[in-house]
Amino acid sequence: MKKIGVHLSLLLLVCAAAAGAQAGNAAYRVGPRDLLDFRVYEDEKLNGERRVSETGMVNLPLLGDVAVGGKTTAEVAQLLKGLLEDKYMQKASVDVQVREFRSRPISVIGAVKQPGNLGFSGRWTLIEALTAAGGLADNHGNVIHVLRRPDNGLSDQVSIDLDDLLLRADPKVNIPIFANDLINVPGTVEVTVYCLGAIANPGALAFKSNERITLLAAIAHAGGLTDRAGNRIQIKRTGQVEGPQEIILDYKKILAGKEPDVELRHGDVIFIKESFF
């Protein structure tokens, strides 16, 4: 059921992305530092790319400074058409496209080599965005979260398995990335548990936080139980909210699948008592 839920979330996000791609830049409102491409088909000398100033202005041949901030590309094109036809030509066919979305950049945080804001062309995929951020850092986890923040104030988030994206190269998870998206690559931290008592190699065990750390896994990493070990295992846990806890478990029942294999937390102390017989 969990896998189905992830796939459904992915499907919804991809469908929303497809709808956004069909709309192009129509709903996007121009902001400072955006790079716009202007095309006036009646006069090639007016064509070219212009950067929007911090005050939302662009400087264009013949027209000088024109206020474009806060307008969609269709509104900018209509404005320029009116200005040109009013002063310089009988008919003007104007097209405006956003080449770089600098006012609402993609943000990449977490375990990448160059976290921060990325100005982009509006036609990136997730892999291209990660590449632009310098690639993944060595401490990256197994999941990437993409948060989409559209103009309507709502947001949608999907979690993507890195193995699906990079190892299996599943094209469904290499989703389109748009202006104002936030990509979070959580890093791993070291989780330490302690094994004491009748165990082959007592001491501290270090795991990565993205690993599923269970009692049986910890015992296996510590070399297994000694011949003198009993079935009774004690876990001492210190919680910030619930306070100190003591968990008593039966090793044979866990091994036989009759009791669940307990998931461990950072700082847990496992004590395997010796058998008296």
C-alpha positions as CSV (number, residue, x, y, z in Angstrom):
1,M,0.0,0.0,0.0
2,K,2.8,2.4,0.8
3,K,4.4,1.9,-2.7
4,I,1.0,2.5,-4.3
5,G,0.6,5.7,-2.4
6,V,4.1,6.9,-3.5
7,H,3.3,6.1,-7.1
8,L,0.0,7.9,-6.9
9,S,1.6,11.0,-5.5
10,L,4.2,10.8,-8.3
11,L,1.4,10.5,-10.9
12,L,-0.4,13.5,-9.5
13,L,2.7,15.6,-9.5
14,V,3.7,14.6,-13.0
15,C,0.2,15.4,-14.2
16,A,0.4,18.8,-12.6
17,A,3.8,19.3,-14.2
18,A,2.4,18.3,-17.6
19,A,-0.4,20.8,-17.2
20,G,2.2,23.5,-16.4
21,A,4.3,22.6,-19.4
22,Q,1.3,22.9,-21.7
23,A,0.6,26.3,-20.3
24,G,4.3,27.3,-20.9
25,N,5.1,30.6,-19.3
26,A,1.6,31.9,-19.6
27,A,0.8,32.1,-15.9
28,Y,4.3,33.1,-14.7
29,R,4.7,36.7,-13.7
30,V,8.0,38.4,-14.6
31,G,10.3,39.5,-11.7
32,P,13.7,41.1,-11.1
33,R,16.7,39.4,-12.7
34,D,14.6,37.3,-15.1
35,L,16.0,37.0,-18.6
36,L,13.5,37.7,-21.3
37,D,13.7,37.0,-25.0
38,F,11.9,39.4,-27.3
39,R,10.9,38.8,-30.9
40,V,9.3,41.4,-33.1
41,Y,8.8,39.7,-36.5
42,E,8.4,43.0,-38.4
43,D,11.9,44.3,-37.4
44,E,14.7,42.0,-36.4
45,K,16.7,44.9,-34.9
46,L,14.3,44.8,-32.0
47,N,15.0,41.1,-31.3
48,G,17.2,39.9,-28.4
49,E,17.5,39.0,-24.8
50,R,17.2,41.5,-22.0
51,R,17.6,41.2,-18.2
52,V,14.9,42.6,-16.0
53,S,16.3,45.2,-13.5
54,E,15.7,45.1,-9.8
55,T,12.9,47.6,-10.3
56,G,11.1,45.4,-12.9
57,M,12.2,47.4,-16.0
58,V,13.8,46.3,-19.3
59,N,15.5,48.6,-21.7
60,L,14.4,48.1,-25.3
61,P,15.4,49.6,-28.6
62,L,13.1,52.5,-29.6
63,L,11.0,52.2,-26.5
64,G,13.6,52.7,-23.8
65,D,12.7,51.6,-20.2
66,V,9.5,49.6,-20.1
67,A,7.9,48.3,-16.9
68,V,7.4,44.5,-17.2
69,G,7.6,43.4,-13.5
70,G,4.5,41.5,-12.3
71,K,3.2,40.9,-15.8
72,T,2.8,37.6,-17.6
73,T,4.7,37.2,-20.9
74,A,1.5,37.5,-22.8
75,E,0.8,40.8,-21.0
76,V,4.3,42.1,-21.8
77,A,3.9,41.1,-25.4
78,Q,0.6,43.0,-25.6
79,L,2.1,46.0,-23.9
80,L,5.0,46.2,-26.4
81,K,2.7,45.6,-29.3
82,G,0.6,48.6,-28.3
83,L,3.7,50.9,-27.7
84,L,5.2,49.9,-31.1
85,E,2.0,50.3,-33.0
86,D,1.2,53.6,-31.3
87,K,4.6,55.2,-32.3
88,Y,6.7,53.3,-34.8
89,M,4.8,50.8,-37.0
90,Q,1.4,50.0,-38.4
91,K,1.4,46.4,-37.2
92,A,3.7,44.6,-34.6
93,S,3.7,40.9,-34.0
94,V,5.5,40.4,-30.6
95,D,6.5,37.3,-28.8
96,V,8.1,37.2,-25.3
97,Q,9.6,34.2,-23.5
98,V,11.3,33.7,-20.2
99,R,14.8,32.3,-20.7
100,E,16.0,32.3,-17.1
101,F,13.7,32.4,-14.0
102,R,15.9,34.3,-11.6
103,S,13.2,36.0,-9.5
104,R,11.7,32.6,-8.4
105,P,14.7,30.2,-8.7
106,I,14.8,26.6,-7.9
107,S,16.2,26.0,-4.4
108,V,18.3,23.0,-3.7
109,I,19.1,22.2,-0.1
110,G,20.7,19.3,1.8
111,A,23.3,16.8,0.7
112,V,24.4,18.3,-2.6
113,K,27.8,19.8,-3.4
114,Q,26.6,23.3,-4.2
115,P,23.3,24.0,-2.3
116,G,21.5,27.2,-3.0
117,N,19.3,28.9,-5.6
118,L,19.6,28.1,-9.3
119,G,18.6,30.3,-12.1
120,F,17.3,28.1,-14.9
121,S,15.6,28.0,-18.3
122,G,12.3,26.4,-17.2
123,R,13.0,23.2,-19.0
124,W,14.9,21.1,-16.5
125,T,14.3,17.7,-15.1
126,L,15.2,16.6,-11.6
127,I,18.5,15.1,-12.7
128,E,19.5,18.3,-14.5
129,A,18.7,20.3,-11.4
130,L,20.8,18.0,-9.2
131,T,23.6,18.3,-11.8
132,A,23.4,22.1,-11.7
133,A,23.8,21.9,-7.9
134,G,27.1,20.1,-8.4
135,G,25.7,16.6,-7.9
136,L,25.1,14.7,-4.7
137,A,27.3,14.9,-1.7
138,D,28.9,11.8,-0.2
139,N,26.5,11.9,2.8
140,H,23.3,11.8,0.8
141,G,20.5,9.6,1.8
142,N,18.2,7.4,-0.3
143,V,15.3,9.8,-0.8
144,I,14.8,13.2,-2.5
145,H,11.9,15.4,-1.6
146,V,10.5,17.9,-4.2
147,L,8.2,20.6,-2.9
148,R,6.2,22.5,-5.6
149,R,5.1,26.0,-4.5
150,P,2.8,27.5,-7.1
151,D,1.3,31.0,-7.2
152,N,-2.0,29.9,-5.6
153,G,-0.4,29.4,-2.3
154,L,-0.9,25.6,-2.2
155,S,2.0,23.2,-2.3
156,D,2.6,19.6,-3.2
157,Q,5.4,17.3,-2.2
158,V,6.6,14.0,-3.5
159,S,9.4,11.7,-2.3
160,I,11.6,10.0,-4.9
161,D,13.7,7.0,-4.3
162,L,17.3,7.7,-5.5
163,D,17.7,4.1,-6.6
164,D,14.7,4.5,-8.9
165,L,16.1,7.7,-10.3
166,L,19.8,6.9,-10.7
167,L,20.2,3.1,-10.6
168,R,17.1,1.9,-12.3
169,A,16.8,5.1,-14.4
170,D,13.0,5.1,-14.2
171,P,11.9,8.0,-16.4
172,K,8.7,8.5,-14.4
173,V,10.6,9.7,-11.4
174,N,12.8,12.1,-13.4
175,I,10.1,14.7,-13.1
176,P,10.1,18.2,-14.7
177,I,11.3,21.0,-12.4
178,F,9.7,24.5,-12.5
179,A,10.3,28.0,-11.0
180,N,10.1,28.2,-7.2
181,D,10.4,24.4,-6.7
182,L,12.4,23.3,-3.6
183,I,14.5,20.2,-3.9
184,N,15.6,18.7,-0.5
185,V,18.2,16.0,-0.4
186,P,18.4,14.9,3.2
187,G,21.8,13.8,4.4
188,T,22.6,10.8,6.6
189,V,23.9,11.1,10.1
190,E,25.7,8.5,12.2
191,V,23.5,6.5,14.6
192,T,25.3,4.7,17.5
193,V,24.0,1.9,19.6
194,Y,25.9,-0.1,22.3
195,C,26.0,-3.9,22.7
196,L,27.1,-5.3,26.0
197,G,27.1,-8.7,27.8
198,A,27.2,-12.1,26.2
199,I,28.1,-11.0,22.7
200,A,31.1,-11.8,20.6
201,N,32.3,-8.2,20.1
202,P,30.8,-5.9,22.7
203,G,31.0,-2.2,22.2
204,A,29.7,0.7,20.1
205,L,28.1,0.1,16.7
206,A,27.7,2.8,14.1
207,F,25.0,2.9,11.4
208,K,23.8,5.4,8.9
209,S,20.5,7.0,9.7
210,N,18.9,5.8,6.5
211,E,19.5,2.2,7.4
212,R,16.8,0.2,9.2
213,I,18.6,-0.6,12.5
214,T,17.0,-3.5,14.3
215,L,18.0,-5.7,17.2
216,L,18.9,-8.7,15.0
217,A,21.0,-6.4,12.7
218,A,22.9,-5.0,15.7
219,I,23.6,-8.5,17.1
220,A,24.8,-9.7,13.7
221,H,27.1,-6.6,13.4
222,A,28.5,-7.4,16.8
223,G,29.4,-11.0,15.8
224,G,26.5,-12.8,17.3
225,L,25.7,-14.1,20.8
226,T,28.2,-16.2,22.8
227,D,27.5,-19.7,23.9
228,R,26.7,-18.5,27.4
229,A,24.0,-16.0,26.2
230,G,20.5,-16.5,27.5
231,N,17.3,-15.6,25.7
232,R,16.5,-12.5,27.7
233,I,17.7,-9.3,26.2
234,Q,17.3,-5.9,27.8
235,I,17.3,-2.6,25.9
236,K,17.8,0.6,27.9
237,R,16.6,3.7,26.0
238,T,16.7,7.4,27.1
239,G,14.0,9.5,25.4
240,Q,13.8,13.2,25.5
241,V,10.0,13.2,26.0
242,E,9.0,9.9,27.5
243,G,12.1,9.6,29.7
244,P,14.2,6.5,30.4
245,Q,12.7,3.2,29.1
246,E,13.6,-0.4,29.7
247,I,12.5,-3.0,27.1
248,I,12.7,-6.7,27.8
249,L,12.7,-9.1,24.8
250,D,12.9,-12.8,24.1
251,Y,15.7,-13.5,21.6
252,K,14.4,-16.9,20.5
253,K,10.9,-15.6,19.9
254,I,12.2,-12.7,17.7
255,L,14.4,-15.1,15.8
256,A,11.4,-17.4,15.2
257,G,9.3,-14.5,14.0
258,K,6.9,-14.8,16.9
259,E,7.8,-11.3,18.2
260,P,8.7,-8.3,16.1
261,D,12.4,-7.4,15.5
262,V,12.6,-4.1,17.5
263,E,13.9,-1.0,15.7
264,L,16.7,0.7,17.6
265,R,17.3,4.4,18.2
266,H,20.5,6.4,18.6
267,G,22.0,5.8,22.1
268,D,20.2,2.5,22.8
269,V,22.1,0.2,25.1
270,I,21.5,-3.6,24.4
271,F,22.4,-5.9,27.2
272,I,22.5,-9.7,26.6
273,K,22.3,-11.6,29.8
274,E,24.1,-14.9,30.4
275,S,22.2,-18.1,30.9
276,F,22.4,-19.7,34.3
277,F,22.1,-23.2,32.8
